[in-house]
Amino acid sequence: METLWKDLRYGLRMLAKSPGFAAVAVLTLALGIGANTAIFSVVNAVLLRPLPFPDSDRIVMVWELDPNREVTRGIASPAEFLDWRKQNHVFSHISAWRAWFYNLTGNGEPEQVLGIRASYDFFDVLGVHPALGRAFLPEEETPGRDQVVVISDGLWVGHFGADPRVIGQSILIDDKPVTIIGVLPRGFSLAGTSRDFGVWMPMSFDTAQLRRGDHTVLVSARLKPGVTMLQAQAEMAAIMHGLQEQYHVDEGLGVHLVRMQDDQNLKVRPALLVLLGAVALVLLIACVNVANLLLARGAARQRELSIRTALGARRTRLIRQLVTESMLLSLLGGALGLFVAFGGIRLLLFLLSATSTYGELPHHDRIHIDAATLLFAFAISIITGILFGLAPALQTSRTDISETLKESGRGSAGVHSNRMRSALVVSEVALALVLLIGAGLLIRSFRALLTMDLGFNPENVLTMQSWLPDSHYPGSDQVISFYHQSLERLRAVPGVTSASAINFLPLSGWGDITDFFIEGRPTPAPGHEYVGQYRVISPGYFQTMQIPLKQGRDFSETDTDGAPGVAIINETLAQRYWPNEDPIGKHIKINMLNSQGPWRPKIKDAWLTVVAIAGDVHDWELGETRVGQVYISYLQNPSRLMKFAIRSASDPASLVSGTRQAILDVDKNQPVTDVKTMAQFLDLASAQHRTNMLLLGTFSALALVLAAVGIYGVMSYAVAQRVHEIGIRMALGAEPRDVLRLIIGQGLRLTLFGLIIGVAGSLAAGHWLASLLFGVKATDPLTYVAVALLLVGVAFLACYIPARRAMRVDPIIALRYE
């Protein structure tokens, strides 16, 4: 310990004698360690830390598999869920649930609240207990006994003033009285995103009305102690096989169990791993730079080390001293890196705040510098110190006493250290190229997303949502009347050029599918049904969104319930099911259950005539594969939940007050929610791609700067070492341009070797990035060539400055000095 303390004191004195070297090395390491610490804090919060529920590793999502439709995360039917709950022996609790919209009235202004309907053991699955009151009881799954509600802490504070006497109070939800039985703990979040579920109500089951084709519920479960995922998977597969034989449902259906944490992180995991790999490369480049600095400094200390060797110091003692100095640099860099990490986390949270709930990092509120992050920063500082310090220490400690102590000796380790510095430059260029190619691909991908044809025009469109409960609007006629009157009033608002409605707006993150029959064709076998996404729209929707009709006519106000049923399909659906014929005039029948979500329409049970083919739109998310869609008219198939789309002649934000009031004039108790422009939807849909691009671009720019500094440092040191040689060359007749060509040629050769290795590395790593790209391949030659040229240009500039200095060497002075 005493020896270590001496080494530390001596190392500090040596670093104090070279403040410029120490400052550059510490700052370089701080950037690398800080970036890694910031990204690790994200990975730790999202991927590594368990969910904020007791024994969260035992909570699983139960998905239905449907290979015939290529569905790996299918939702279940209530009938299936009840069978799973009754027959399984691997779950201590299993619950069915689904999102729902509620109108909260009778206590201040009407408010629309996003909530959940769930079976009684929903909170038991999560291991969460209300902070006030109680959770659901088994008997509250019975129809008629389900008029109770558990509310969130946010709703309790915001709507009820945190009144502890709220338990037992009756409130109106969808104009029906329900009793508050519980308040959830503060900070409770199901998915850890900004999507806030305000109310939870029991899901009731009328077994006489259940149909196995009614796929409407998500299922989560808690494994029993001692039960593994493999055991649970095997039992659920056997149960599903038995249900197929018993009820003759679709062949091939299966069950897939996924840990809830892995399920929540499914979309964000690839991007986080890519970013973690990117900052690791930045740190490696920083280590290479500091290693080069240590090699240069070691060459200057050859005389000191030779004297110590001559006085009896062993080589292991010298190596230990040099590694100790490297560790000091690394720990100082790690300490400064914590401040860099703190700023980086603030930047990350700012970028994440612009991301929609569908692209949000789960539980991002846990991203901060905690004990695990501090431990990571310390560990990476130690590892980094060894990584960049050991090789230079081994090289520097290899001294030739007799040569070094000679007056004219220029160091016996020169050849070996030069080779090592060259190897480090090559690796630095290779690492930088991998990062730059990744950033270039993401930039091209993001540009492709922004310039792609969405199939509609998002400019100058304002949107808002309305949901009509059946207690207030019991019949289809009342629903149609409300939306018809609302659209008429919206079109009369000054500045509005057109107004329409749809149940699922493009890029909103919401959608639904339906089966249908085609007249004249046999009923498809189970698992091979005709399938498409459906949209309920008003006449004029295509005009408002500027979606082209390729053939046929739009819906009209005369396409009412008493008129023949009509439908419009998109190009993808037309090509899929009528590839060699004209679908206009063909007849289809929608096969949809009326009991499902609030967005599902009351379907007209009749054949619908296809009257038009509409252009495809990117509906679910940017960059999606085009899907088949069926549009049906709300006048014939009304939906209780609709989004208004309002096109204006100027800034749509100026219409918010007038359009909201137009809807309230129809029903003052009807909440108008989710007011956004379509440009905002587009911005939110691209936010995750933009964040990935900005972060990887930032790390790549940092890598480029570090690589340039590294090349410059090596070439500057090479020029300083070769002053005598350059003087001789110029004395023998070499021109300054020959010297310039010599130095630049040496640097560019190293750069070329680095490019070759970097291209190979980029091709090998391309599959990691492929899932984040759109409209460009991971092997895009244009990106590779452009990035390579950029790196060559930067390397040329980094070599040119030392080369210019070499051109100015005076042969007489150089030879006299020697």
JOSUL-V645821 format. One record per pair of residues at least 12 apart in sequence whose ideal C-beta (glycine too) atoms are under 8 Angstrom apart, sorted by sequence separation. I is the first residue (numbers start at 1). J is the second residue. If there is no record, write none. Layout:
I;J  I;J
This chain:
63;75  64;76  101;113  102;114  123;135  136;148  168;180  352;364  400;412  487;499  518;530  542;554  617;629  660;672  766;778  81;94  101;114  102;115  122;135  123;136  167;180  168;181  240;253  305;318  399;412  400;413  487;500  516;529  517;530  555;568  590;603  616;629  646;659  726;739  729;742  766;779  62;76  100;114  101;115  122;136  136;150  166;180  167;181  203;217  240;254  398;412  399;413  468;482  487;501  515;529  516;530  540;554  541;555  554;568  569;583  81;96  99;114  100;115  120;135  121;136  135;150  151;166  167;182  240;255  349;364  398;413  486;501  515;530  516;531  539;554  614;629  644;659  660;675  64;80  99;115  100;116  120;136  167;183  184;200  239;255  466;482  515;531  516;532  539;555  552;568  589;605  763;779  99;116  100;117  119;136  120;137  121;138  133;150  166;183  237;254  396;413  466;483  514;531  538;555  539;556  589;606  614;631  78;96  98;116  118;136  120;138  237;255  349;367  395;413  398;416  483;501  513;531  514;532  537;555  539;557  589;607  590;608  97;116  98;117  236;255  348;367  513;532  514;533  549;568  588;607  589;608  644;663  656;675  76;96  97;117  98;118  120;140  130;150  466;486  513;533  514;534  539;559  587;607  588;608  97;118  120;141  236;257  395;416  396;417  512;533  513;534  550;571  567;588  587;608  62;84  96;118  97;119  119;141  131;153  149;171  233;255  345;367  395;417  511;533  512;534  587;609  588;610  762;784  75;98  95;118  96;119  178;201  233;256  345;368  567;590  586;609  587;610  95;119  132;156  149;173  233;257  298;322  345;369  585;609  586;610  608;632  653;677  719;743  95;120  97;122  232;257  395;420  585;610  652;677  718;743  759;784  95;121  173;199  584;610  94;121  95;122  123;150  156;183  342;369  583;610  584;611  93;121  173;201  229;257  294;322  341;369  392;420  584;612  604;632  715;743  718;746  95;124  147;176  149;178  151;180  391;420  584;613  603;632  759;788  95;125  147;177  148;178  149;179  150;180  153;183  229;259  583;613  93;124  94;125  147;178  148;179  149;180  150;181  151;182  152;183  153;184  338;369  504;535  551;582  601;632  643;674  715;746  62;94  92;124  93;125  132;164  147;179  148;180  149;181  150;182  151;183  152;184  153;185  294;326  341;373  503;535  552;584  604;636  715;747  148;181  150;183  151;184  153;186  502;535  503;536  551;584  601;634  604;637  645;678  714;747  755;788  85;119  132;166  133;167  150;184  153;187  502;536  503;537  603;637  132;167  153;188  212;247  502;537  602;637  152;188  290;326  338;374  341;377  501;537  502;538  601;637  602;638  711;747  714;750  755;791  212;249  500;537  501;538  532;569  601;638  755;792  81;119  500;538  601;639  290;329  338;377  500;539  502;541  506;545  565;604  574;613  600;639  711;750  220;260  337;377  500;540  501;541  590;630  599;639  711;751  751;791  499;540  500;541  532;573  565;606  567;608  569;610  599;640  751;792  113;155  154;196  463;505  498;540  564;606  565;607  566;608  567;609  568;610  571;613  588;630  590;632  598;640  599;641  155;198  334;377  500;543  561;604  565;608  566;609  567;610  568;611  569;612  570;613  571;614  598;641  152;196  154;198  155;199  334;378  337;381  500;544  565;609  566;610  567;611  568;612  569;613  570;614  571;615  572;616  748;792  751;795  136;181  152;197  498;543  499;544  500;545  564;609  566;611  568;613  569;614  570;615  571;616  135;181  152;198  334;380  498;544  568;614  570;616  133;180  134;181  135;182  151;198  152;199  334;381  530;577  570;617  590;637  748;795  111;159  133;181  134;182  151;199  333;381  747;795  748;796  133;182  150;199  151;200  458;507  747;796  132;182  133;183  149;199  150;200  331;381  334;384  456;506  108;159  132;183  149;200  150;201  330;381  331;382  333;384  455;506  487;538  577;628  747;798  748;799  107;159  130;182  131;183  149;201  330;382  454;506  576;628  744;796  747;799  107;160  130;183  131;184  148;201  746;799  130;184  131;185  148;202  330;384  331;385  572;626  104;159  130;185  131;186  146;201  327;382  330;385  483;538  572;627  573;628  744;799  128;184  129;185  146;202  329;385  534;590  555;611  572;628  573;629  743;799  744;800  747;803  128;185  146;203  328;385  572;629  573;630  146;204  327;385  330;388  530;588  534;592  552;610  553;611  554;612  570;628  145;204  326;385  327;386  330;389  518;577  552;611  553;612  569;628  570;629  743;802  744;803  128;188  144;204  326;386  329;389  552;612  569;629  740;800  743;803  141;202  143;204  551;612  552;613  569;630  570;631  742;803  140;202  141;203  142;204  143;205  323;385  326;388  327;389  529;591  550;612  551;613  568;630  569;631  141;204  143;206  323;386  326;389  549;612  550;613  567;630  568;631  622;685  740;803  743;806  107;171  126;190  140;204  141;205  325;389  326;390  549;613  550;614  567;631  568;632  621;685  622;686  739;803  740;804  742;806  106;171  107;172  536;601  549;614  550;615  567;632  59;125  106;172  136;202  323;389  326;392  548;614  549;615  566;632  623;689  740;806  59;126  104;171  105;172  322;389  323;390  326;393  519;586  520;587  547;614  548;615  566;633  622;689  739;806  740;807  59;127  104;172  105;173  518;586  519;587  547;615  739;807  104;173  518;587  519;588  103;173  105;175  322;392  323;393  518;588  519;589  547;617  566;636  737;807  739;809  56;127  102;173  103;174  319;390  322;393  517;588  565;636  736;807  55;127  102;174  103;175  192;264  516;588  517;589  542;614  545;617  736;808  53;126  54;127  191;264  516;589  563;636  53;127  116;190  319;393  322;396  516;590  517;591  559;633  561;635  53;128  318;393  319;394  322;397  515;590  516;591  560;635  561;636  514;590  515;591  555;631  559;635  560;636  514;591  515;592  559;636  122;200  318;396  319;397  514;592  555;633  557;635  318;397  730;809  555;635  692;772  726;806  731;811  114;195  116;197  480;561  730;811  114;196  115;197  118;200  120;202  315;397  727;809  114;197  115;198  116;199  117;200  118;201  119;202  315;398  461;544  689;772  711;794  715;798  719;802  726;809  727;810  728;811  114;198  115;199  116;200  117;201  118;202  119;203  461;545  707;791  711;795  715;799  718;802  719;803  722;806  727;811  731;815  113;198  115;200  116;201  117;202  118;203  476;561  512;597  689;774  716;801  727;812  113;199  115;201  117;203  119;205  533;619  704;790  708;794  712;798  716;802  719;805  723;809  727;813  728;814  512;599  704;791  707;794  708;795  711;798  712;799  715;802  719;806  727;814  728;815  457;545  512;600  519;607  707;795  711;799  715;803  726;814  727;815  456;545  457;546  510;599  708;797  709;798  712;801  716;805  309;399  456;546  541;631  704;794  708;798  712;802  724;814  268;359  305;396  310;401  456;547  723;814  724;815  727;818  267;359  305;397  309;401  455;547  268;361  306;399  724;817  104;198  126;220  268;362  294;388  298;392  302;396  305;399  306;400  533;627  535;629  537;631  539;633  723;817  724;818  104;199  125;220  127;222  294;389  298;393  301;396  306;401  310;405  504;599  532;627  533;628  534;629  535;630  536;631  537;632  538;633  102;198  125;221  503;599  532;628  533;629  534;630  535;631  536;632  537;633  538;634  539;635  102;199  125;222  265;362  283;380  287;384  291;388  295;392  298;395  299;396  302;399  531;628  532;629  533;630  534;631  535;632  536;633  537;634  538;635  99;197  122;220  124;222  264;362  286;384  290;388  291;389  294;392  298;396  306;404  307;405  503;601  532;630  534;632  536;634  102;201  294;393  305;404  306;405  287;387  288;388  291;391  295;395  545;645  100;201  283;384  287;388  291;392  295;396  303;404  536;637  544;645  294;396  302;404  303;405  536;638  544;646  545;647  536;639  544;647  541;645  98;203  97;203  536;642  96;203  511;619  302;411  511;620  302;412  302;413  506;617  507;618  509;620  299;411  506;618  507;619  509;621  506;619  507;620  299;413  507;621  516;630  298;413  299;414  504;619  507;622  514;630  98;216  299;417  98;217  298;417  97;217  98;218  96;217  97;218  96;218  97;219  295;417  82;205  96;219  97;220  95;219  78;203  82;207  94;219  95;220  295;420  296;421  94;220  95;221  295;421  476;602  78;205  94;221  82;210  93;221  94;222  93;222  292;421  295;424  91;221  92;222  79;210  91;222  92;223  467;598  78;210  79;211  80;212  91;223  92;224  292;424  77;210  79;212  88;221  90;223  91;224  92;225  291;424  292;425  501;634  77;211  90;224  52;187  77;212  79;214  84;219  89;224  508;643  77;213  78;214  81;217  91;227  288;424  503;639  52;189  77;214  90;227  288;425  77;215  78;216  81;219  503;641  505;643  76;215  77;216  78;217  288;427  289;428  503;642  504;643  52;192  75;215  77;217  288;428  502;642  503;643  505;645  51;192  74;215  75;216  76;217  90;231  91;232  501;642  502;643  75;217  76;218  90;232  501;643  75;218  76;219  284;427  285;428  288;431  501;644  502;645  75;219  500;644  501;645  90;235  499;644  500;645  89;235  90;236  285;431  499;645  88;235  284;431  285;432  499;646  88;236  498;646  499;647  498;647  281;431  496;646  497;647  64;215  88;239  358;509  483;634  484;635  496;647  497;648  623;774  84;236  87;239  357;509  496;648  497;649  622;774  623;775  281;434  282;435  356;509  493;646  495;648  281;435  480;634  490;644  495;649  84;239  87;242  480;635  483;638  495;650  63;219  83;239  490;646  61;218  62;219  278;435  487;644  61;219  62;220  480;638  486;644  61;220  62;221  479;638  483;642  495;654  496;655  60;220  83;243  278;438  455;615  479;639  495;655  59;220  60;221  455;616  456;617  479;640  59;221  60;222  195;357  455;617  476;638  493;655  59;222  60;223  80;243  194;357  454;617  455;618  495;658  496;659  58;222  59;223  193;357  274;438  454;618  494;658  58;223  493;658  194;360  452;618  493;659  55;222  58;225  193;360  473;640  193;361  60;229  193;362  490;659  493;662  192;362  452;622  470;640  492;662  191;362  192;363  193;364  452;623  469;640  507;678  60;232  192;364  468;640  490;662  506;678  192;365  449;622  467;640  468;641  489;662  490;663  505;678  508;681  62;236  189;363  192;366  449;623  467;641  489;663  507;681  466;641  506;681  507;682  465;641  466;642  486;662  489;665  505;681  465;642  486;663  489;666  507;684  465;643  466;644  507;685  464;643  465;644  463;643  464;644  486;666  463;644  485;666  68;250  463;645  464;646  68;251  73;256  462;645  463;646  66;250  68;252  72;256  461;645  462;646  482;666  67;252  461;646  462;647  482;667  66;252  461;647  462;648  66;253  67;254  460;647  461;648  65;253  66;254  460;648  482;670  64;253  65;254  460;649  64;254  65;255  460;650  462;652  64;255  65;256  460;651  461;652  462;653  63;255  64;256  460;652  62;255  63;256  462;655  62;256  63;257  462;656  62;257  63;258  464;659  61;257  464;660  60;257  61;258  462;659  466;663  472;669  60;258  61;259  60;259  61;260  464;663  59;259  60;260  59;260  57;259  59;261  61;263  468;670  56;260  57;261  466;670  467;671  56;261  466;671  466;672  467;673  465;672  466;673  464;672  465;673  51;260  464;673  465;674  51;261  464;674  50;261  463;674  464;675  463;675  464;676  51;264  462;675  463;676  462;676  463;677  462;677  463;678  461;677  462;678  461;678  47;265  461;679  463;681  46;265  458;677  459;678  458;678  459;679  458;679  46;268  47;269  458;681  458;682  47;272  46;272  454;682  43;272  42;272  43;273  39;272  42;275  43;276  39;275  40;276  450;686  39;276  449;686  39;278  39;279  446;686  449;689  38;279  36;279  446;689  35;279  36;280  445;689  446;690  36;282  32;279  35;282  36;283  442;689  446;693  35;283  445;693  32;282  33;283  442;692  443;693  31;282  32;283  442;693  32;284  32;285  33;286  32;286  439;693  442;696  443;697  31;286  32;287  442;697  29;286  439;696  28;286  29;287  438;696  439;697  439;699  28;289  29;290  435;696  439;700  28;290  438;700  439;701  358;621  435;699  436;700  25;290  435;700  436;703  25;293  432;700  435;703  436;704  24;293  25;294  432;703  21;293  431;703  432;704  253;527  432;706  251;526  252;527  432;707  21;297  250;526  251;527  431;707  249;526  250;527  248;526  428;706  429;707  18;297  428;707  428;710  429;711  428;711  425;710  424;710  425;711  425;714  424;714  422;714  176;469  421;714  175;469  174;469  176;471  174;470  175;471  421;717  33;330  174;471  175;472  421;718  174;472  29;329  33;333  37;337  41;341  418;718  29;330  32;333  33;334  36;337  37;338  34;336  38;340  26;329  29;332  30;333  34;337  37;340  38;341  42;345  418;721  25;329  29;333  30;334  33;337  34;338  37;341  41;345  28;333  29;334  32;337  34;339  35;340  39;344  26;332  27;333  30;336  31;337  34;340  35;341  38;344  42;348  22;329  26;333  29;336  30;337  33;340  34;341  37;344  38;345  414;721  25;333  29;337  33;341  27;336  30;339  31;340  34;343  35;344  11;321  15;325  22;332  26;336  30;340  34;344  38;348  10;321  14;325  52;363  410;721  51;363  7;320  11;324  15;328  7;321  11;325  15;329  49;363  52;366  46;361  8;324  12;328  45;361  46;362  7;324  11;328  46;363  49;366  45;363  46;364  42;361  45;364  4;324  8;328  45;366  46;367  429;750  433;754  437;758  42;364  45;367  425;747  429;751  432;754  433;755  452;774  45;368  49;372  452;775  48;372  426;750  429;753  430;754  434;758  438;762  42;367  359;684  425;750  429;754  430;755  433;758  437;762  449;774  41;367  44;370  359;685  425;751  428;754  429;755  432;758  433;759  448;774  449;775  41;368  426;753  427;754  430;757  431;758  434;761  438;765  442;769  445;772  448;775  41;369  44;372  356;684  359;687  422;750  426;754  429;757  430;758  433;761  434;762  441;769  445;773  448;776  41;370  44;373  354;683  355;684  356;685  359;688  425;754  429;758  433;762  445;774  354;684  427;757  431;761  442;772  445;775  356;687  426;757  430;761  434;765  438;769  442;773  444;775  445;776  37;369  41;373  44;376  355;687  441;773  444;776  40;373  354;687  355;688  441;776  37;373  40;376  354;690  355;691  444;780  354;691  441;778  444;782  37;376  352;691  441;780  444;783  36;376  37;377  351;691  441;783  37;380  351;694  440;783  33;377  36;380  351;695  437;783  440;786  33;380  348;695  437;784  440;787  33;381  437;787  33;384  436;787  29;381  32;384  112;465  433;787  436;790  29;384  112;467  433;788  436;791  433;791  432;791  429;791  103;467  101;467  103;469  429;795  102;469  103;472  216;593  214;593  216;595  213;593  216;596  214;595  216;597  211;593  214;596  209;595  408;818  271;688  275;692  278;695  282;699  289;706  296;713  274;692  278;696  281;699  285;703  292;710  299;717  275;695  279;699  282;702  286;706  289;709  293;713  271;692  275;696  278;699  282;703  285;706  289;710  292;713  296;717  274;696  278;700  281;703  285;707  288;710  292;714  299;721  275;699  282;706  289;713  285;710  292;717  69;527  68;527  68;528  66;527  69;531  277;765  277;768  274;768  273;768  274;769  100;597  101;598  99;597  100;598  270;768  274;772  98;597  270;771  271;772  270;772  101;641  110;669  112;671  110;670  111;671  110;671  112;673  109;671  105;669  103;670  103;671  35;699  35;702  31;702  31;706  28;706  28;709
